């Protein structure tokens, strides 16, 4: 049985969100595919951001593993989208992620890096929560139910990977303080999002 009870999120998306976004499944799948593509790109970008000349082996291993997972997810989601008569749009905007990235302390070296890691972790955690809600809400679509149940476990692992890596960059106390701030910011940002068939739309 899957559970979101151990996620650190400070805003719980209402179950009604899933029913709303599932009314436009193709739009939701298109948005989802773009998010997987951006997640893979993000992992590869982070691969080069370790501040020391020689990053630890697990840094490279973790980032390449995340990138590989996200590319596999992209392939699965786009395949389902195409089979159902949809297509991946050329452009995509995620206002939720854009707002999160405004909080990054740019040009601050290791502080910028842990902010980017925390944002990655927050996005994975929020996606994890949403996959659980979608899986629970779907009653007559075995393909999508299987997809979301499978993705929950993967995103949960990624959320932990990013925050654990942040604790290798700066002392745990420093990371914990910033993580507490970022959790509060994320809760405000997700609640302020517009409604619509997107993984990170408002649940209100």
TANORLIN-V622591 format. One record per residue. N is the residue number from 1. RES is the residue in one letter. SS is DSSP state (~ for helix, > for strand, _ for the rest). PHI is phi as a letter, one per 40 degrees, with the letter a starting at -180 (* if undefined). PSI is psi in whole degrees, -180 to 180 (NA if undefined). Layout:
BEGIN
n->[N | N]
res->[RES | RES]
ss->[SS | SS]
phi->[PHI | PHI]
psi->[PSI | PSI]
END
This chain:
BEGIN
n->[1 | 2 | 3 | 4 | 5 | 6 | 7 | 8 | 9 | 10 | 11 | 12 | 13 | 14 | 15 | 16 | 17 | 18 | 19 | 20 | 21 | 22 | 23 | 24 | 25 | 26 | 27 | 28 | 29 | 30 | 31 | 32 | 33 | 34 | 35 | 36 | 37 | 38 | 39 | 40 | 41 | 42 | 43 | 44 | 45 | 46 | 47 | 48 | 49 | 50 | 51 | 52 | 53 | 54 | 55 | 56 | 57 | 58 | 59 | 60 | 61 | 62 | 63 | 64 | 65 | 66 | 67 | 68 | 69 | 70 | 71 | 72 | 73 | 74 | 75 | 76 | 77 | 78 | 79 | 80 | 81 | 82 | 83 | 84 | 85 | 86 | 87 | 88 | 89 | 90 | 91 | 92 | 93 | 94 | 95 | 96 | 97 | 98 | 99 | 100 | 101 | 102 | 103 | 104 | 105 | 106 | 107 | 108 | 109 | 110 | 111 | 112 | 113 | 114 | 115 | 116 | 117 | 118 | 119 | 120 | 121 | 122 | 123 | 124 | 125 | 126 | 127 | 128 | 129 | 130 | 131 | 132 | 133 | 134 | 135 | 136 | 137 | 138 | 139 | 140 | 141 | 142 | 143 | 144 | 145 | 146 | 147 | 148 | 149 | 150 | 151 | 152 | 153 | 154 | 155 | 156 | 157 | 158 | 159 | 160 | 161 | 162 | 163 | 164 | 165 | 166 | 167 | 168 | 169 | 170 | 171 | 172 | 173 | 174 | 175 | 176 | 177 | 178 | 179 | 180 | 181 | 182 | 183 | 184 | 185 | 186 | 187 | 188 | 189 | 190 | 191 | 192 | 193 | 194 | 195 | 196 | 197 | 198 | 199 | 200 | 201 | 202 | 203 | 204]
res->[X | X | X | X | X | X | X | X | X | X | X | X | X | X | X | X | X | X | X | X | X | X | X | X | X | X | X | X | X | X | X | X | X | X | X | X | X | X | X | X | X | X | X | X | X | X | X | X | X | X | X | X | X | X | X | X | X | X | X | X | X | X | X | X | X | X | X | X | X | X | X | X | X | X | X | X | X | X | X | X | X | X | X | X | X | X | X | X | X | X | X | X | X | X | X | X | X | X | X | X | X | X | X | X | X | X | X | X | X | X | X | X | X | X | X | X | X | X | X | X | X | X | X | X | X | X | X | X | X | X | X | X | X | X | X | X | X | X | X | X | X | X | X | X | X | X | X | X | X | X | X | X | X | X | X | X | X | X | X | X | X | X | X | X | X | X | X | X | X | X | X | X | X | X | X | X | X | X | X | X | X | X | X | X | X | X | X | X | X | X | X | X | X | X | X | X | X | X | X | X | X | X | X | X]
ss->[_ | _ | _ | _ | _ | _ | _ | _ | _ | _ | _ | _ | _ | _ | _ | ~ | ~ | ~ | ~ | ~ | ~ | ~ | ~ | ~ | ~ | ~ | ~ | ~ | ~ | ~ | ~ | ~ | ~ | ~ | ~ | ~ | ~ | ~ | ~ | ~ | ~ | ~ | ~ | ~ | ~ | ~ | ~ | _ | _ | _ | _ | _ | _ | _ | _ | _ | ~ | ~ | ~ | ~ | ~ | ~ | ~ | ~ | ~ | ~ | ~ | ~ | ~ | ~ | ~ | ~ | ~ | ~ | ~ | ~ | ~ | ~ | ~ | ~ | ~ | ~ | ~ | _ | _ | _ | _ | _ | _ | _ | _ | _ | _ | _ | ~ | ~ | ~ | ~ | ~ | ~ | ~ | _ | _ | _ | _ | _ | _ | _ | _ | ~ | ~ | ~ | ~ | ~ | ~ | ~ | ~ | ~ | ~ | ~ | ~ | ~ | ~ | ~ | ~ | ~ | ~ | ~ | ~ | ~ | ~ | ~ | ~ | ~ | ~ | ~ | ~ | _ | _ | _ | _ | ~ | ~ | ~ | ~ | ~ | ~ | ~ | ~ | ~ | ~ | ~ | ~ | ~ | ~ | ~ | ~ | ~ | ~ | ~ | ~ | ~ | ~ | ~ | ~ | ~ | ~ | ~ | ~ | _ | _ | ~ | ~ | ~ | ~ | ~ | ~ | ~ | ~ | ~ | ~ | ~ | ~ | ~ | ~ | ~ | ~ | ~ | ~ | ~ | ~ | _ | _ | _ | _ | _ | _ | _ | _ | _ | _ | _ | _ | _]
phi->[* | c | a | b | c | c | c | c | d | b | b | c | c | c | c | c | d | c | c | c | c | c | c | b | c | c | c | c | c | c | c | c | c | c | c | c | c | c | c | c | c | c | c | c | c | c | d | c | c | c | c | c | c | b | c | c | d | c | c | c | c | c | c | c | c | c | d | c | c | c | c | c | c | d | c | c | c | c | c | c | d | c | c | c | g | c | a | c | c | c | b | a | b | b | c | c | c | c | c | c | c | c | c | c | c | c | g | b | g | c | c | c | c | c | c | c | c | c | c | c | c | c | c | c | c | c | c | d | c | c | c | c | c | c | c | c | c | c | b | b | a | c | c | c | c | c | d | c | c | c | c | d | c | c | c | c | c | c | d | c | d | c | c | c | c | d | c | c | c | b | d | d | c | c | c | c | c | c | c | c | c | c | c | c | c | c | c | c | c | c | c | c | c | c | c | i | c | b | c | b | c | c | c | c]
psi->[135 | 150 | 145 | 8 | -23 | 5 | 146 | 1 | 143 | 9 | 122 | 120 | 130 | 150 | -27 | -23 | -45 | -43 | -39 | -50 | -26 | -8 | -19 | 73 | -40 | -41 | -39 | -42 | -38 | -47 | -44 | -44 | -42 | -38 | -38 | -40 | -44 | -34 | -39 | -44 | -41 | -43 | -40 | -35 | -42 | -27 | -33 | 4 | 0 | 131 | -13 | 160 | -35 | 97 | 153 | 154 | -38 | -21 | -51 | -44 | -44 | -46 | -41 | -34 | -43 | -47 | -43 | -44 | -45 | -37 | -40 | -41 | -41 | -45 | -43 | -47 | -42 | -33 | -44 | -42 | -47 | -40 | -26 | 8 | 8 | -180 | 156 | 122 | 158 | -38 | 157 | 141 | 133 | 92 | -29 | -53 | -38 | -41 | -40 | -42 | -18 | -18 | -6 | 134 | 81 | 142 | 10 | 17 | -117 | -29 | -40 | -41 | -46 | -31 | -43 | -38 | -41 | -39 | -42 | -42 | -43 | -43 | -42 | -42 | -43 | -41 | -40 | -47 | -43 | -37 | -39 | -44 | -41 | -45 | -39 | -32 | -26 | 124 | -21 | 24 | 88 | -35 | -48 | -36 | -45 | -41 | -52 | -35 | -41 | -38 | -28 | -49 | -40 | -46 | -34 | -42 | -38 | -41 | -42 | -39 | -48 | -43 | -33 | -36 | -36 | -35 | -10 | -17 | -45 | 163 | 149 | -38 | -40 | -45 | -43 | -42 | -46 | -38 | -40 | -42 | -43 | -34 | -41 | -43 | -43 | -41 | -41 | -41 | -45 | -35 | -26 | -3 | 151 | 157 | 164 | 170 | 67 | 152 | -31 | 37 | 172 | 149 | 5 | NA]
END
